[in-house]
Each structure stands twice: as structure tokens, then as C-alpha cells.
Amino acid sequence: MTDEPNLLGEYVRARRELVTPEQVGIPVLGVRRVPGLRREEVAMLAGISADYYLRLEQGRDRNPSVQVLESLARVLRLDDDATAHLLRLGADKPRRQRRRPRKETVPPGIAKLVAALPLPALVEGRYFDVLAANALATALSPRLAAGGNRLRDLFLDPAEQALYPDWENATAGMVAGFRESVGTDTDDPRFIELVGELSLVSPRFSRLWARHDVEACEGTPKQIDHPQVGGLRLNRERLGISGTAGQTLVVYHPDPGTDDADKLALLASAMRTPAASQGGESVRHGAE
């Protein structure tokens, strides 16, 4: 038996447990002892043998055809993002050696851009580490500063949690986006460290991680309950940075002419007062 992680098997098993018989038209007779669908039910609906499906879940067959994966995606009611993730997990890949930790460095031009932008802006690494941020981003949240981690702060820092009136949905979306960002690259020490820590200390993270939800991190409005200016609705844009290993430029901006725009301008004005401007540079970089 190989000691390689059984990513494909873990994923289809987790998603199988989230699909009810009623959703796929299977009548429920008596008491069911397993959550979601049974293995043989998935196999029947996907048009494959129960034995073959069992081998997939157990990791004894790791290279199913695209047709089989697409059939499973249909039965498991996966959306486009989740289907793409399933196909990546089932792709035939050579065994990789465990890598050493890799330092993420923000390109100098991007660091200058972040500092110059008149909007809250930051650079996130592949594992949601904050690699650079301007002063207005840090004014939105002190945790939006180089050296922080968006995932860790959202689950473990009460002050960060208080910023999100819909914390439950915020955490679900961030975990799904984190899994999409990581993909099959689960041997990186930073990933292992972060998921291990959060799984031990946050029951909420552990439950969400076990669901194997996948969702692309795209631009979306965010509602923030800011301690100084109150409720604030900002659009969040995420732009991939070319030439980097998954770094993203994140920019928050309000709709023009709204109370949110006025509140953000007020926050920026307060930040520019002499008392506030003594706090340091407008952009912070990760440790060299």
C-alpha cells in the first residue's frame, strides 16, 4: 500500500455523505445507518460497479477516467468549481518529494502599487498569508498586516470575528476558497502546519474542512461591522499576480456616492491625522 494521501477517496466520500437519497430520487425505507448516500447507491447512479467505486474511495485505484469522474460529479451534485477540483484530484500525477518551506516574496512593483493605491489593498499568499498591506487596509482591520494569516485570524481572533456580522457564512466561504487555492498541493509544510493547527483548536474549522467544499475566490461584496465607522459594505476584488506561486492582489472599494464611500473616506481621513501617521510605513513587507 502507498503512503501517499488519498485525496480523491477522501473527497468523494465526504461529498457522498452530504447528498441525501431524496436529492437523487432514491426512496427511503426504514432507518438508514449512514449519512448521505451509500457507496453502492453512488456506484449505481454513476454507472460503475460497486467494487470499483469502493476501490476509488479506499485509494486502491487513483486514476479513473474523466468520464467516470464526470459521472461521479453529476451524482454528487458538484458545481463547476467542485467538479474542476475533482478532476484535478483524479489526474495522473508523478509522486512528488516533500518540499521544504518556500518563502513567498512580493514583487517590488506590486509592493509599490499596494502602497500607492488610495483604497484598502493587500497581497495574499497561496495559503492566505498576508504578505503586504497598505495603511488603509490595516485601518479596516489591524490583522490585515504583513505576517498575519486571513484564515487563522478569522477562526481564532475574537476581534476579527467581531468584524463580520455573518461570521458563519464568512468562515464557510473562506475554507472553501482555501481548499480551491491549495488544490492537490497538500505536501507543502505551510499548508500542513496551518490546517493542523486550526483542526486542533477550532471545532468550526474542523467541521468545515471535513465537508471538502470547494469555491473559487472571486470578487464579492463584504459586509464589515467596523468599530469606528459602523456598518460598511465594500466590494472585494481579487487579482492574480503573474510570475508568482499563487499570490493575489486584494482590493476593497465602495460603490461611488454611497454612505459606504463616505465612511471609507472618513476612515482614511482619520488615518492621515498626525497622531495616526506616526504608526509607521504605509506598506509592510514580510520578513526577509
Secondary structure by P-SEA (a helix, b strand, c coil): cccccaaaaaaaaaaaaaccccccccccccccccccccaaaaaaaacccaaaaaaaaacccccccaaaaaaaaaaacccaaaaaaaaaaaccccccccccbbbbbccaaaaaaaaaccccccccccccccccccaaaaaacccccccccaaaaacccaaaaaaccaaaaaaaaaaaaaaaaaccccccaaaaaaaaaaaaccaaaaaaaaacccccccbbbbbbbcccccbbbbbbbbbbbccccbbbbbbbbcccccaaaaaaaaaaaaaacccccccccccccccc
